[in-house]
Amino acid sequence: MLVTETALPVKFSATIVEALGIQPVRPAAFEGIEDLPRQVTGIPNDAGQLKQLIEQRLAALESR
């Protein structure tokens, strides 16, 4: 499985608190982020399929 996502501290603040004992700063734009819907696309563990997905997403953005 391949997982890609941004690594903003606000997304895993509980882990930071557990590891470092401090609460990371949460910008106002991220208040309630845990309650928002997740956007997940599952694909097989295959580099070719990942490349194809990226190409499709880029093409969709370019056609806007």
C-alpha positions in Angstrom: 0.0 0.0 0.0 1.2 3.5 -0.8 0.0 6.4 1.3 0.6 10.0 0.4 -0.5 13.0 2.3 0.7 16.3 3.7 2.6 16.0 6.9 1.3 19.0 8.8 1.8 18.7 12.6 -1.9 19.6 13.1 -2.9 16.4 11.4 -1.2 14.2 14.1 -1.1 16.4 17.1 -1.9 13.6 19.5 1.3 11.8 18.4 3.4 14.9 18.9 2.0 15.4 22.4 2.7 11.8 23.2 6.3 11.9 21.8 7.3 15.4 22.8 4.9 16.5 25.5 3.9 19.7 23.7 0.8 20.6 21.8 1.7 21.9 18.2 0.3 25.3 17.2 -2.9 25.0 15.3 -3.6 27.7 12.7 -7.2 28.9 12.7 -7.7 27.5 9.2 -7.3 24.0 10.6 -9.8 24.3 13.4 -12.2 21.3 13.2 -10.1 19.6 10.5 -10.7 16.2 12.1 -14.4 16.6 11.5 -14.1 17.2 7.7 -14.7 14.4 5.2 -11.5 12.5 4.1 -10.7 12.2 0.5 -9.1 8.8 -0.1 -8.4 7.0 -3.4 -7.4 3.3 -3.0 -5.2 1.8 -5.7 -3.1 -1.4 -5.9 0.5 -1.4 -4.9 1.7 -0.7 -8.4 3.9 2.2 -9.6 2.3 2.2 -13.0 -1.2 2.6 -11.6 0.0 5.5 -9.4 1.5 7.2 -12.4 -1.7 6.7 -14.3 -3.8 8.2 -11.4 -1.5 11.2 -11.2 -1.7 11.8 -14.9 -5.5 11.5 -14.8 -5.7 14.0 -12.0 -3.4 16.5 -13.7 -5.3 16.2 -17.0 -8.6 16.9 -15.1 -7.0 20.0 -13.5 -5.7 21.3 -16.8 -9.1 20.9 -18.5 -10.8 23.2 -16.0 
